[in-house]
Amino acid sequence: MQAFSNSLVLVVDDTPENITTVSMLLQDICEVAAATNGQEALDLAAATSPDLILLDVLMPEMDGFATCRKLKENPETASIPVIFVTTLDSPEDKLEGFAVGAVDYITKPFHAGEIRARVRTQLRIRKLEQHILQYQQFVAGEKKEFDSGSKFSEKFNQIFVCAEADDAVNFLNTAWVNLTQRPISAALGRLFPDLLHPEEREPVARTLLNAKKHKLAETHFDIRLPVPGGYRWMRMNVSFFYNDSGQCEGWNAFLTDISDLVDRLDIQKKALDTTRIANASRIEALQDAAQTLREPLFGLSTSLASLKSLTLPSDAYPPLTAASSRLHELHQRLANLLELFSNQTFTGEKKAVVFEKQQLPTLHRSFDTSVLVADDSAVNLRILVHLLRKLGFHDITSASNGQEAKELYRLRHHELIILDQQMPIMDGFTAAREILALRADHSPVLIALTASVQDSVVEEARRSGFHSFLPKPVTLSILREQLNKLGWQS
C-alpha cells in the first residue's frame, strides 16, 4: 500500500529516462504524473493540483526557474511546493531556486534514499496543512450549526476523533453521540481500539502501531463500530503527527459510514469467488487433459511417421500424410496450451506497445471521437482527461471501474476506450472482452493502461482484444505517439 495513496507528485523533466527512474522510486509512496517541458507542467499543475512538483532546471524553451515563477504567479498553483532536481550545483543556482519559490533543492546524480525521504517530508507537510484547513472548515461548520440551534447537518455527519500517541482519545465530535448513542465523556481517556467491535480491537491497535513505527503520515482502513442493535462499517482515514525527532505526538481521523457499500461489495465478492473457483477447476481440468493427451498423440505421430517409411500401396500415403500432419498440429496446440500455465517472466522495462497484428476497427479518426476512460484512481482520471483534452479531444466520459465502463459503452458506443487493468468489481481485461462482445457491428479502439511490467500482462492485453498497451505514468508525448500510431494524427 502506498504511504500517501491519495497524493500526487508531478515529475517534470525533458529526459524520459529520468522521469521513469523517479516514478519507479516513488511508485510505492504516491501517485505520479509526468510532464516533459515547462508549459506542459503549468497546464498539468493547474488541471490536477498535485501535492508536490519535482522540477528540472535545464529544459528547452522554458527552464525550471521560469516555470516555477509562473507557478507561483498563478493563484491556483502558487501553494504547490516545488523541489528542484538538477545538475546545477553552484551556490548561485541554489539561491536562485529558493528565490523563485522552491522549498528544496536536490542535485543530480541524486541518491535514491535522499529523494524518497525529501518527497515524504514535503508530502507530510502538505497533508498537515490540508488537514488543518479541513479541520478549521469542520469546526466552522459545527459552530454554524450550533449557533443556528438546528440539528447536526447531514454534511457534517462524520465522526471526528483525536487521540494521543498511545491511542488514548482526547476529542470526539457530536456525530459520535448521534451514531453510537453513547456519551462522549465515557469515551474520553480510553484507548480508541477498546471502543470498537471486540474482533476489531487487536487488529486496529496493531495497524495503528505499525503505521507509527513506519512513520506513515496517513493511512485508512475499515472497522466495525458498535451501535444500538448491532454495528456499522466505518471507513477510517487517519493522519499522524510527528515531532522533529520522528516521534509520534498523536493522530486524528474521520470515520465515514460505509455499511451500505460494504453490503453491496460483499454480494459482488461472493459472486466473484464462485466464478474464480469455477475457473480454477476448469484450468486444472484443461491441464490434466493436455498432459494426458500429449504423450499418446506424440506416440501416434511417431507411429504414423514409421508407417510412411514402409513399402505400402501408393494410395495409402495421402491419408497417412494427412493424419500425421493433423496429429502434429494437435500436438503443437497442446504444447501452446501448456505454455499458458507456465511461469511468467518480467521484462523489467515500461514501454508502450502497439499490437501490430491486431486488426484496427474501421473508424473515422478525428478528435471529435467520443472517448471513454476508466480508472479507479480519481487522480489518474484527472490526468488522463487533461492530457486527452490537450491533444484535442473534447467528448470524454470517465468511469471508476470496468463494470461502469461496460454499462457506459452499452449506452453510447464510444470509438476510443482507455482502460486501467487493476480495478475493483471488474478489471480492465474482463471489461474489454465484454465490451467487444456487446456488438458485432461496432468495435472501438482499445488501449490498456497499467503500471505492471509483467510479460504476462502485455500478452493478456493482446488476447483480450486491446490494440495498444500504455504504461504509467502517462506523458503527453507518449500518449500522442500511441494515438498517432493508431490513426489519430495531431
TIBALO-214616 format. One line per 4 residues: number of its first residue (from 1); their letters; for each residue x, y, z of C-alpha. Coordinates in steps of 0.5 Angstrom, whole numbers, padded with zeros to 4 digits, always signed. Layout:
<recs>
NUM	a	X:Y:Z ~ ...
</recs>
This chain:
<recs>
1	mqaf	+0000:+0000:+0000 ~ +0003:+0007:-0002 ~ +0004:+0011:+0004 ~ +0001:+0017:+0001
5	snsl	-0004:+0014:-0003 ~ -0008:+0020:-0005 ~ -0002:+0024:-0006 ~ +0000:+0026:-0013
9	vlvv	+0007:+0028:-0015 ~ +0009:+0032:-0022 ~ +0015:+0030:-0024 ~ +0018:+0035:-0030
13	ddtp	+0024:+0033:-0034 ~ +0025:+0034:-0041 ~ +0029:+0027:-0041 ~ +0024:+0021:-0041
17	enit	+0029:+0016:-0038 ~ +0030:+0021:-0032 ~ +0022:+0021:-0031 ~ +0022:+0013:-0031
21	tvsm	+0027:+0013:-0026 ~ +0024:+0018:-0021 ~ +0017:+0015:-0022 ~ +0020:+0008:-0020
25	llqd	+0023:+0011:-0014 ~ +0016:+0014:-0012 ~ +0011:+0008:-0014 ~ +0010:+0005:-0007
29	icev	+0010:+0012:-0004 ~ +0005:+0016:-0008 ~ +0001:+0017:-0015 ~ +0006:+0020:-0020
33	aaat	+0004:+0025:-0026 ~ +0010:+0027:-0031 ~ +0011:+0033:-0036 ~ +0017:+0034:-0041
37	ngqe	+0017:+0041:-0041 ~ +0015:+0048:-0037 ~ +0009:+0049:-0041 ~ +0006:+0042:-0040
41	aldl	+0008:+0043:-0033 ~ +0004:+0049:-0032 ~ -0002:+0046:-0035 ~ -0002:+0040:-0032
45	aaat	-0001:+0043:-0025 ~ -0007:+0048:-0026 ~ -0011:+0042:-0028 ~ -0009:+0037:-0023
49	spdl	-0007:+0041:-0017 ~ -0001:+0036:-0015 ~ +0001:+0036:-0008 ~ +0009:+0037:-0010
53	illd	+0013:+0038:-0016 ~ +0020:+0036:-0018 ~ +0022:+0040:-0023 ~ +0029:+0040:-0027
57	vlmp	+0032:+0047:-0029 ~ +0035:+0045:-0036 ~ +0030:+0045:-0040 ~ +0029:+0048:-0047
61	emdg	+0024:+0054:-0049 ~ +0022:+0055:-0041 ~ +0027:+0053:-0036 ~ +0026:+0051:-0029
65	fatc	+0027:+0057:-0026 ~ +0022:+0061:-0031 ~ +0017:+0055:-0030 ~ +0017:+0056:-0022
69	rklk	+0016:+0063:-0023 ~ +0010:+0062:-0027 ~ +0007:+0057:-0022 ~ +0008:+0062:-0016
73	enpe	+0004:+0068:-0020 ~ -0002:+0063:-0021 ~ -0006:+0063:-0015 ~ -0009:+0056:-0017
77	tasi	-0002:+0053:-0017 ~ +0002:+0058:-0012 ~ +0001:+0054:-0006 ~ +0004:+0048:-0009
81	pvif	+0011:+0046:-0006 ~ +0017:+0045:-0011 ~ +0023:+0042:-0011 ~ +0029:+0043:-0016
85	vttl	+0032:+0037:-0018 ~ +0038:+0039:-0023 ~ +0045:+0038:-0025 ~ +0047:+0045:-0023
89	dspe	+0050:+0045:-0016 ~ +0053:+0052:-0015 ~ +0051:+0057:-0009 ~ +0048:+0062:-0014
93	dkle	+0044:+0057:-0017 ~ +0041:+0054:-0011 ~ +0040:+0061:-0008 ~ +0036:+0063:-0015
97	gfav	+0032:+0056:-0014 ~ +0030:+0059:-0007 ~ +0029:+0066:-0009 ~ +0023:+0064:-0014
101	gavd	+0020:+0060:-0009 ~ +0022:+0053:-0008 ~ +0022:+0049:-0002 ~ +0028:+0045:-0003
105	yitk	+0034:+0043:-0008 ~ +0037:+0037:-0010 ~ +0043:+0036:-0014 ~ +0044:+0030:-0020
109	pfha	+0046:+0025:-0019 ~ +0042:+0024:-0013 ~ +0041:+0018:-0008 ~ +0035:+0014:-0008
113	geir	+0034:+0014:-0001 ~ +0035:+0022:-0001 ~ +0030:+0024:-0006 ~ +0025:+0019:-0003
117	arvr	+0026:+0022:+0004 ~ +0025:+0029:+0002 ~ +0019:+0027:-0002 ~ +0016:+0024:+0004
121	tqlr	+0018:+0030:+0008 ~ +0014:+0035:+0004 ~ +0008:+0031:+0003 ~ +0008:+0030:+0010
125	irkl	+0008:+0038:+0011 ~ +0003:+0038:+0005 ~ -0002:+0034:+0009 ~ -0002:+0037:+0015
129	eqhi	-0003:+0044:+0012 ~ -0009:+0041:+0009 ~ -0011:+0037:+0015 ~ -0011:+0044:+0019
133	lqyq	-0015:+0047:+0014 ~ -0020:+0042:+0013 ~ -0021:+0042:+0021 ~ -0022:+0049:+0021
137	qfva	-0027:+0048:+0016 ~ -0030:+0043:+0020 ~ -0030:+0047:+0027 ~ -0033:+0053:+0023
141	gekk	-0039:+0048:+0020 ~ -0040:+0046:+0027 ~ -0040:+0053:+0030 ~ -0045:+0055:+0025
145	efds	-0050:+0049:+0027 ~ -0049:+0050:+0034 ~ -0051:+0058:+0033 ~ -0057:+0057:+0029
149	gskf	-0060:+0052:+0034 ~ -0061:+0046:+0029 ~ -0059:+0039:+0029 ~ -0053:+0037:+0026
153	sekf	-0052:+0038:+0019 ~ -0052:+0032:+0015 ~ -0046:+0034:+0011 ~ -0042:+0034:+0018
157	nqif	-0045:+0027:+0020 ~ -0038:+0024:+0020 ~ -0034:+0022:+0027 ~ -0028:+0026:+0028
161	vcae	-0023:+0023:+0033 ~ -0017:+0026:+0036 ~ -0012:+0022:+0040 ~ -0005:+0022:+0044
165	adda	+0001:+0018:+0041 ~ -0001:+0012:+0046 ~ -0008:+0012:+0042 ~ -0012:+0015:+0048
169	vnfl	-0018:+0019:+0046 ~ -0018:+0026:+0048 ~ -0023:+0029:+0043 ~ -0030:+0027:+0039
173	ntaw	-0035:+0031:+0036 ~ -0042:+0030:+0037 ~ -0043:+0026:+0031 ~ -0040:+0020:+0036
177	vnlt	-0047:+0021:+0040 ~ -0051:+0021:+0034 ~ -0049:+0015:+0031 ~ -0047:+0011:+0038
181	qrpi	-0052:+0013:+0043 ~ -0046:+0014:+0048 ~ -0044:+0020:+0051 ~ -0037:+0023:+0049
185	saal	-0035:+0023:+0057 ~ -0035:+0016:+0057 ~ -0030:+0015:+0051 ~ -0025:+0021:+0053
189	grlf	-0019:+0018:+0056 ~ -0020:+0011:+0054 ~ -0016:+0007:+0048 ~ -0019:+0008:+0042
193	pdll	-0019:+0001:+0040 ~ -0023:-0001:+0046 ~ -0029:+0003:+0043 ~ -0029:-0002:+0037
197	hpee	-0032:-0009:+0036 ~ -0029:-0014:+0040 ~ -0026:-0017:+0034 ~ -0023:-0011:+0031
201	repv	-0019:-0008:+0038 ~ -0013:-0012:+0037 ~ -0012:-0011:+0029 ~ -0014:-0004:+0030
205	artl	-0009:-0003:+0035 ~ -0003:-0007:+0031 ~ -0005:-0003:+0025 ~ -0004:+0004:+0029
209	lnak	+0002:+0002:+0032 ~ +0005:-0001:+0025 ~ +0003:+0006:+0022 ~ +0007:+0010:+0027
213	khkl	+0013:+0005:+0027 ~ +0014:+0006:+0020 ~ +0013:+0014:+0020 ~ +0007:+0014:+0016
217	aeth	+0003:+0021:+0015 ~ -0003:+0018:+0014 ~ -0007:+0011:+0013 ~ -0014:+0009:+0012
221	fdir	-0018:+0002:+0014 ~ -0025:+0000:+0015 ~ -0027:-0002:+0022 ~ -0034:-0004:+0026
225	lpvp	-0037:+0001:+0031 ~ -0042:-0002:+0036 ~ -0048:+0002:+0035 ~ -0055:+0000:+0038
229	ggyr	-0058:-0006:+0035 ~ -0051:-0009:+0032 ~ -0045:-0005:+0029 ~ -0044:+0000:+0023
233	wmrm	-0038:-0001:+0018 ~ -0034:+0005:+0018 ~ -0028:+0008:+0013 ~ -0023:+0011:+0018
237	nvsf	-0018:+0016:+0015 ~ -0012:+0017:+0020 ~ -0007:+0023:+0020 ~ -0001:+0022:+0024
241	fynd	+0003:+0028:+0027 ~ +0011:+0027:+0029 ~ +0016:+0032:+0032 ~ +0023:+0034:+0029
245	sgqc	+0026:+0027:+0032 ~ +0021:+0023:+0029 ~ +0017:+0021:+0035 ~ +0009:+0021:+0034
249	egwn	+0005:+0026:+0038 ~ -0002:+0024:+0036 ~ -0007:+0023:+0031 ~ -0014:+0025:+0029
253	aflt	-0018:+0021:+0024 ~ -0025:+0022:+0020 ~ -0030:+0016:+0021 ~ -0035:+0015:+0015
257	disd	-0041:+0010:+0015 ~ -0040:+0006:+0009 ~ -0044:+0000:+0011 ~ -0049:+0000:+0005
261	lvdr	-0043:+0000:+0001 ~ -0040:-0006:+0004 ~ -0046:-0010:+0004 ~ -0046:-0009:-0004
265	ldiq	-0039:-0011:-0004 ~ -0040:-0017:+0000 ~ -0045:-0019:-0005 ~ -0041:-0018:-0011
269	kkal	-0035:-0021:-0008 ~ -0039:-0028:-0006 ~ -0041:-0028:-0014 ~ -0033:-0027:-0016
273	dttr	-0031:-0032:-0011 ~ -0036:-0037:-0014 ~ -0033:-0035:-0021 ~ -0026:-0036:-0019
277	iana	-0027:-0043:-0016 ~ -0030:-0045:-0022 ~ -0025:-0042:-0027 ~ -0019:-0045:-0023
281	srie	-0023:-0052:-0023 ~ -0023:-0051:-0031 ~ -0016:-0049:-0031 ~ -0014:-0055:-0027
285	alqd	-0018:-0060:-0032 ~ -0015:-0057:-0038 ~ -0008:-0058:-0035 ~ -0010:-0065:-0034
289	aaqt	-0013:-0066:-0040 ~ -0007:-0063:-0044 ~ -0002:-0067:-0040 ~ -0006:-0074:-0041
293	lrep	-0007:-0073:-0049 ~ +0000:-0070:-0050 ~ +0004:-0077:-0050 ~ -0001:-0081:-0054
297	lfgl	-0001:-0076:-0059 ~ +0006:-0076:-0060 ~ +0006:-0083:-0060 ~ +0001:-0083:-0065
301	stsl	+0005:-0078:-0069 ~ +0012:-0082:-0069 ~ +0008:-0089:-0071 ~ +0005:-0086:-0077
305	aslk	+0012:-0083:-0079 ~ +0014:-0090:-0078 ~ +0009:-0093:-0083 ~ +0011:-0088:-0088
309	sltl	+0018:-0091:-0088 ~ +0015:-0098:-0090 ~ +0013:-0100:-0097 ~ +0006:-0099:-0098
313	psda	+0001:-0099:-0104 ~ +0001:-0092:-0107 ~ -0006:-0090:-0105 ~ -0004:-0091:-0097
317	yppl	+0001:-0085:-0097 ~ -0004:-0079:-0098 ~ -0009:-0081:-0092 ~ -0002:-0083:-0088
321	taas	+0001:-0076:-0089 ~ -0006:-0072:-0088 ~ -0007:-0076:-0081 ~ +0001:-0075:-0079
325	srlh	+0000:-0067:-0081 ~ -0006:-0067:-0077 ~ -0003:-0070:-0071 ~ +0003:-0066:-0071
329	elhq	-0002:-0060:-0071 ~ -0006:-0062:-0065 ~ +0001:-0064:-0061 ~ +0003:-0057:-0062
333	rlan	-0003:-0054:-0060 ~ -0003:-0058:-0053 ~ +0004:-0055:-0053 ~ +0002:-0048:-0053
337	llel	-0004:-0049:-0048 ~ +0001:-0052:-0043 ~ +0005:-0046:-0044 ~ +0000:-0041:-0042
341	fsnq	+0000:-0045:-0035 ~ +0008:-0044:-0034 ~ +0011:-0039:-0030 ~ +0011:-0032:-0033
345	tftg	+0017:-0027:-0033 ~ +0019:-0020:-0033 ~ +0021:-0015:-0038 ~ +0024:-0010:-0033
349	ekka	+0022:-0004:-0038 ~ +0016:+0000:-0038 ~ +0015:+0001:-0046 ~ +0009:+0003:-0050
353	vvfe	+0007:-0002:-0055 ~ +0002:-0002:-0061 ~ +0000:-0009:-0063 ~ +0001:-0009:-0070
357	kqql	-0002:-0016:-0072 ~ -0009:-0013:-0068 ~ -0014:-0011:-0073 ~ -0016:-0004:-0072
361	ptlh	-0023:-0002:-0073 ~ -0025:+0002:-0079 ~ -0027:+0009:-0076 ~ -0026:+0016:-0078
365	rsfd	-0020:+0018:-0074 ~ -0022:+0025:-0071 ~ -0021:+0029:-0065 ~ -0029:+0029:-0065
369	tsvl	-0028:+0022:-0063 ~ -0032:+0020:-0056 ~ -0027:+0017:-0051 ~ -0029:+0013:-0045
373	vadd	-0023:+0013:-0040 ~ -0024:+0008:-0034 ~ -0019:+0008:-0028 ~ -0021:+0007:-0020
377	savn	-0016:+0013:-0018 ~ -0019:+0020:-0019 ~ -0012:+0023:-0019 ~ -0010:+0018:-0025
381	lril	-0017:+0020:-0028 ~ -0016:+0028:-0028 ~ -0009:+0027:-0031 ~ -0012:+0023:-0037
385	vhll	-0018:+0027:-0038 ~ -0013:+0033:-0038 ~ -0008:+0030:-0043 ~ -0013:+0028:-0048
389	rklg	-0016:+0035:-0048 ~ -0009:+0038:-0049 ~ -0009:+0033:-0055 ~ -0016:+0036:-0058
393	fhdi	-0021:+0031:-0055 ~ -0027:+0034:-0052 ~ -0032:+0029:-0052 ~ -0029:+0025:-0046
397	tsas	-0033:+0020:-0041 ~ -0030:+0017:-0035 ~ -0031:+0011:-0030 ~ -0029:+0009:-0024
401	ngqe	-0029:+0001:-0025 ~ -0030:-0004:-0031 ~ -0037:-0005:-0030 ~ -0039:+0002:-0030
405	akel	-0035:+0003:-0037 ~ -0038:-0003:-0040 ~ -0045:+0000:-0038 ~ -0043:+0007:-0041
409	yrlr	-0041:+0004:-0047 ~ -0047:+0000:-0048 ~ -0051:+0007:-0048 ~ -0046:+0011:-0052
413	hhel	-0041:+0006:-0056 ~ -0035:+0010:-0055 ~ -0030:+0010:-0061 ~ -0024:+0010:-0056
417	iild	-0023:+0007:-0050 ~ -0017:+0007:-0045 ~ -0018:+0002:-0039 ~ -0014:+0001:-0033
421	qqmp	-0012:-0006:-0031 ~ -0013:-0006:-0024 ~ -0020:-0004:-0022 ~ -0025:-0006:-0017
425	imdg	-0031:-0010:-0019 ~ -0029:-0011:-0026 ~ -0022:-0011:-0028 ~ -0020:-0008:-0035
429	ftaa	-0018:-0015:-0039 ~ -0025:-0017:-0037 ~ -0029:-0010:-0039 ~ -0025:-0010:-0045
433	reil	-0027:-0017:-0047 ~ -0035:-0016:-0045 ~ -0035:-0009:-0049 ~ -0032:-0013:-0055
437	alra	-0038:-0018:-0054 ~ -0043:-0013:-0054 ~ -0044:-0011:-0061 ~ -0041:-0015:-0067
441	dhsp	-0043:-0008:-0072 ~ -0038:-0004:-0067 ~ -0031:-0004:-0065 ~ -0028:+0001:-0061
445	vlia	-0020:+0002:-0061 ~ -0018:+0000:-0054 ~ -0012:+0002:-0050 ~ -0009:-0002:-0044
449	ltas	-0007:+0002:-0038 ~ -0002:-0001:-0033 ~ +0004:+0000:-0028 ~ +0006:-0007:-0029
453	vqds	+0012:-0009:-0032 ~ +0010:-0017:-0033 ~ +0010:-0020:-0040 ~ +0004:-0024:-0038
457	vvee	+0000:-0017:-0037 ~ +0002:-0015:-0044 ~ +0000:-0022:-0047 ~ -0006:-0022:-0043
461	arrs	-0008:-0015:-0046 ~ -0007:-0017:-0053 ~ -0011:-0023:-0052 ~ -0017:-0019:-0049
465	gfhs	-0017:-0015:-0055 ~ -0013:-0009:-0054 ~ -0010:-0005:-0059 ~ -0005:-0002:-0055
469	flpk	-0001:-0002:-0048 ~ +0001:+0004:-0045 ~ +0005:+0004:-0038 ~ +0004:+0009:-0032
473	pvtl	+0006:+0015:-0031 ~ +0003:+0017:-0038 ~ +0006:+0023:-0041 ~ +0003:+0028:-0046
477	silr	+0009:+0026:-0052 ~ +0008:+0018:-0050 ~ +0000:+0019:-0051 ~ +0001:+0023:-0057
481	eqln	+0006:+0018:-0060 ~ +0001:+0012:-0059 ~ -0005:+0015:-0062 ~ -0001:+0017:-0068
485	klgw	+0000:+0010:-0069 ~ -0007:+0008:-0068 ~ -0009:+0013:-0073 ~ -0010:+0020:-0070
489	qs	-0006:+0025:-0073 ~ -0004:+0031:-0069
</recs>
